[in-house]
C-alpha cells in the first residue's frame, strides 16, 4: 500500500530501514511495502475493526441521534490514541499504515473525504516514522540531520493542512444538521477542531489546562469525560458523547444548574 500525495516514506522496521532518500525535485521519496505482506497483533486488529465500524454508519440515512461529525470524532480520537501507543514499537509500522488507511476511509464515509485530510494523515504517518527513526542508535549523524531538516517542512505542511481541514470538517458538520444550530452542534464542531489540532506541530507542547476553542461566539472546553459549552448569554451546558450500537455516535447536552 502506498500513501497518497507526491512523496512516500519507507517505514523503518528492517535492520537497514533508515536509508538516505533519493532526491526527486529536491524532496525525498520512500516506498511502502504491500498490505498483503502485513501481519497484525490481535489487540491492534481489534482496534482497527472497532475503528472500521464507523465506516458503515452512513451507508444510508443516519438514525436519529447519530451525528456524522461525532461518529468521525470518536474514530479520530481512537486513531490518535492507538497511533501514540504504536510509536513505542518501531517494528509495528504495518499496523500504523493500516490505521492511517482506516481513518481516511472513516472520514470518507462520514464526512465525504477530502484530498487535504488524506494528505494530512499521510504526512502525519511519515512524521511518526521519522521521529521513530531518530531514536535508532544505528542512525548516522548525517542522516539524522537530514531527517530533522525534512521534519521542519513536514510540520509546516501539516500546520497549513490542519487549518484547511478544520474548516472543511466544521462546514460539513454544520451542513449535516437540519434546522437551527444547536448546542450539540457547537460542541461537536469544537471537539472536532481540537481533535484535528492534535495533528499540528505544537499540539504536544501544550499541557495543564483543559483544551478550549471558539466556535463563533461560543466557547467549547474539552474536560475529558465531558465537554463544557458556554453560550454568548453566559449559559453553561455539559455535553457528552453517546454511542448508538452499530450505528455511530451522537452528542447530548444538558444545561448546568437546570
N, C-alpha and C positions, 0 to 999 in steps of 0.2 A: 504494500500500500504506500502511496506517496502523498505527502501533504500537498494541499493546494498552494498556489502562489508561485512566484518566479524562482524561489530558492528552496532547497531541500537540505535537511540536516540528517546526517547518518547517526543513529543512536549509538551511544558509547557504552557498549557492553562487552565486545570481544577484546582480547588482550591488547590488540593494536588498533582499537576502535577510534582513538583520538588521532586523526591524521590531518595533515595540512590540507586546507581547502584548495581545490583547483579554482583559479580565478576566472570568472566569466563576467565581463562588463564591470570589473572592479569589485565583485562580491563573490563570496564562496558558495559552492553548490555541494550538497550532500544528498545521497540517495538513501531510501529506507528499504528495509527488507520486506518481502511479500508477506501478507497476512496469513497465507496458508501455512507458513512455517512457524507461526507463533504458538506458544504454549502459555497458559494462564493458571494461576493458583485458584483453588476452589473459592477462596474468600473474595478475590478480585472478580471472578466470573459472577459471583452472586451480586456484587455491587454493580457490575456492568449490566446485568439483567434487570436490576432494580431501576437503573437509570433509563434503560431502553423501554420500560413500561410507559414512560411519559410520551414516547413517540406515538403510541397508539390512541391517545385520548382525543385527537382531532380528526379521526377518520370520518366522523360525521359531525353533527352539531354537538357542542359541549353541553352536558347536562346542567341543570340549574345548580348554582353554587360553585361550579368549576370555572376557573379563570385560566385562559391560555398563558397569560403572563406569570401567574403564580405557579402554575404547573412547571413552566420552564425554570422559574426561580428555584424551585425545590430541586430540580435536576442539576442546575448550575452550582448550587451550594454543595450538593453531594459530590459533584465532579471536582470542585476545588479542594474539598477535604481529602478525597481519595488521592488526588494528584500529589498533595503535600506528603501523604503517608508513603507513597511510592518513591518519592525522591530519595529516601534513605536507602533504597535498593537499586544501585545502578544497573544491575543485570535484568531488571524488570521493565526495560524500555518497551517491549512489545505491548505490555499492559497499558503503559502511558499512551502509546499510539492509539490503542483501541478505545480508551476513554475519550481521547480527543475526537475521534470519529463519531463516537456515541453522542457527545454533546452537540456536535454540529448537526447530527440527524434530529436530535430533540428540538433544536432551535428551528430547523426547517419545518417540523411537524406542528409545532405550537405557534410560532410567530412568523412563519413563511420563509425564514432563512435570509441570509444576505452574504455577499462576497466579502464584505468588510468583517463580519463576525467570523467567517471561516478563516480569513487571513489572520485575524487576531488570535484565534486558537492555535493556528499553525506556528505563529511567531512565539506564542507562549510556550508551546511544546519545545521548540528549538532552544529558547532561553533556558528552560529547565535542564535540557541535556547539556548545554554549555556549562551551566553552573555545577552540574554533577561532575563534568569533566575537569573543572578547575580543582576538584578535591582528589583527583587521581595522582598519586605520587610519581607515576611514570611520565606525567606530562612535562614536556620541556619548557623552560622559561620563555623561549621564543614563541612557542605555540600558545602558552598561557597569555602572553601579551597580545597576540592576535585575537584570541577569544575575547579578552576584555575590551579591546577596541571594537569588535563587532557587536558586543553586548550593548555598547553605548548607542549604536544605531538602532539595534533591535528595540531597546527601551524607548527611544524616541518615536519609532514607528508605532509601537504598542500604545503609547500615550495618545498619539493622534487618532488611532483607530478606536480607542476607548471612548473618546468624546463623540465620535460619529455613531458608534453602536448604542451608546446611552440614548441618544436622540431617536434612533430608529426603534429601539425597544419601547420607549415611552410612547411614541406615536402609535405603534401597533397595539399596545395595551389599551390606550385610550380609544382607538378605533373599534376595539372588540367589545366595548361596553355600550349597551343600549341605554338611551335616556341620559339624564344629567350625571355629572361626575359625582361619585360617592367617596366617602372617607376610605372605603375599602380599595377603591381605585388609586387614590392618593398613596395609601400605604404600599400597594403593590408596585407602583412606579418608583417610589422612594427606595424600596428594598432592592428592586432591580438595578437602580442606579448604583447603590452601594455594592452590590454583588459584582457588577461589571467593573466597578472601580478597583476591585481587588486584582484585576489584571495589570493595573498601572505600575510603573516603576517605583512609585512612592508608597504603595499600599502597605508594605511590611514595615515601613518606618514609623507609622502611627500606632500608638498604643495608649492604654489607660482609659480614657473616657469612651463612652459608647459612641459608635459611628452615627453621624447625623447628616442629613441632606435636606435641601429645599425642593419642594415641588410647587412651583408658583408661590403663593403666599403661605403655604402650609409648611410646617416643619415635621420631618419624619426621623425618629430616633430608633435605631435598632438596639433594643435592650437585651437581645439574646433569645430568651424564651418567649418574649412578646415584643410588639412594636408600639411605640407611642406616636400618635399624630396630634399635633397642636394646630388648631384652626386659626384663621386671622382674628376671630372674635374672642380667642382665648380659651375655647373649649378644648378638652383633652379626651382623646379616645385611646383605648387599649385594644390592639389588634393581634390576632393570632392566625396562623395558617391552619386550615382544616383539610384533611385528606379525605377524598372520596374514593373508596376502594375500587381499584382497576379502572378509574375514570380520570383522576388527576387531582388537582389541589385548588383551593379557593382561599379567600380571606374573610374573616369575620371580625367586626369592630364593635365595641361597646363603649358608651360614654363612661368616663370615670366620675364617680360621685352621683350617678343617677341622672 
